[in-house]
Amino acid sequence: MRTQAFLCVVLFIGGCIAAPLSEENDERIVIPRQIFDKSLVKYKAKHDIVDIIVPLNALNFDESMKDSDSDSKSDSDENDLTDVTVFLVEADLKDGKRVDKGLYLYKNDEVKMVLPNGRAAAASSNDNKLVYFGASDGLYVYNVDSKSADKYGKFSDSIIDIATNEDGKHIYILSEDHKLYNVTNEGEDKELLQDVEDAQEIVLDDSGNIYFYDSNKDVFIKNADGIIKVQGLPEGRKSLKLVNPPFIMEESVPLMIDNALYVINANGTAEATGLEFSPNAKPTAYGADAVLVQYYAYNKKLYEFNLLALIAEEIFEGMQEEAEKIRNNAEKRKKSLGSKRS
């Protein structure tokens, strides 16, 4: 079972995302329910976990950002992601409807309610500790010292989704009436993005491009030049889920279409990865952001897949080389978090 779990992690962050399915290799890999082993459970919730946010800023990468070239840090210190700060959104899902049940903080195997009416979260990828929350009554910011939420800005929109750019100065809030706004000037200014219509969900890539889909399940990208409609998606799609991209991805994001994983590129193309979850194994939320430690929600439980721990087990001897490539790639990208693109 753990071999399958490891394979799932490697495929998601490495083989499938870095090298999408080609015409020469049309094999599918179907992930079974057995990957969600009880030994990997970190938290049992009362409700479905519908969103997982792993901040890629100083909350989780403080030491490596302060001085990535420091000789004083050992490799083990630099790779230490066992104390990860994770934010969870819970809701009851029934007959296609969602009843929100709050936003929570998971850390050190403990869970704390942060915002009872919280619906979504987004974090910067800079050397600050900014995390924003979208709620039914507006925008909030995470208070690191008190581990609570403080009201942010002067707006009271009912927010269903949220995203932010690298330094956290542009906050994109998606309102309940499916309008997208750009909040700036520390919450004082709000601008309607009029060319984004009927957005159901939003995600940003590492260049600040905005990915969204509408109620017709068409997928679009907003960039500096306008709106692009994504081509190459399968017909008859019934459900879509945009996933926050692992930080090793550049100008692209993962998209779950029904049970299958696709990669959407900033140029408007879509590529199948060949990875599918079996119908009884589809997660309710994905947290692959940090790459080396990933979180998935299934059947009201939070599961942790620690790549570093898994590759250390002798049972994975045949997979060591591929896993090391992924780890090395992730380490190089981790050290660049917070740096400005040239």
HELIX and SHEET records of a PDB file:
HELIX    1   1 ARG A    2  VAL A   10  1                                   9    
HELIX    2   2 LEU A   11  GLY A   15  3                                   5    
HELIX    3   3 CYS A   16  ALA A   18  1                                   3    
HELIX    4   4 ARG A   33  ILE A   35  5                                   3    
HELIX    5   5 LYS A   38  LEU A   40  5                                   3    
HELIX    6   6 ALA A   58  LYS A   66  1                                   9    
HELIX    7   7 ASP A   75  GLU A   78  1                                   4    
HELIX    8   8 LEU A  307  ILE A  311  1                                   5    
HELIX    9   9 GLU A  314  MET A  319  5                                   6    
HELIX   10  10 GLN A  320  LYS A  335  1                                  16    
SHEET    1   A 5 ILE A  29  ILE A  31  0                                        
SHEET    2   A 5 ALA A 270  PHE A 277  1                                        
SHEET    3   A 5 ALA A 260  ASN A 265 -1                                        
SHEET    4   A 5 SER A 252  ILE A 257 -1                                        
SHEET    5   A 5 LEU A 240  LEU A 242 -1                                        
SHEET    1   B 4 VAL A  41  LYS A  44  0                                        
SHEET    2   B 4 LYS A 301  ASN A 306 -1                                        
SHEET    3   B 4 VAL A 293  TYR A 298 -1                                        
SHEET    4   B 4 ALA A 285  GLY A 287 -1                                        
SHEET    1   C 4 ASP A  48  ILE A  53  0                                        
SHEET    2   C 4 VAL A  86  LYS A  94 -1                                        
SHEET    3   C 4 LYS A  97  LYS A 107 -1                                        
SHEET    4   C 4 GLU A 110  LEU A 115 -1                                        
SHEET    1   D 4 GLY A 118  ALA A 123  0                                        
SHEET    2   D 4 VAL A 131  ALA A 135 -1                                        
SHEET    3   D 4 GLY A 138  ASN A 143 -1                                        
SHEET    4   D 4 SER A 148  LYS A 151 -1                                        
SHEET    1   E 4 ILE A 159  THR A 164  0                                        
SHEET    2   E 4 ILE A 171  SER A 175 -1                                        
SHEET    3   E 4 LEU A 180  THR A 184 -1                                        
SHEET    4   E 4 ASP A 189  LEU A 192 -1                                        
SHEET    1   F 4 GLU A 201  LEU A 204  0                                        
SHEET    2   F 4 ILE A 210  TYR A 213 -1                                        
SHEET    3   F 4 VAL A 219  ASN A 223 -1                                        
SHEET    4   F 4 GLY A 226  LYS A 229 -1                                        
END                                                                             
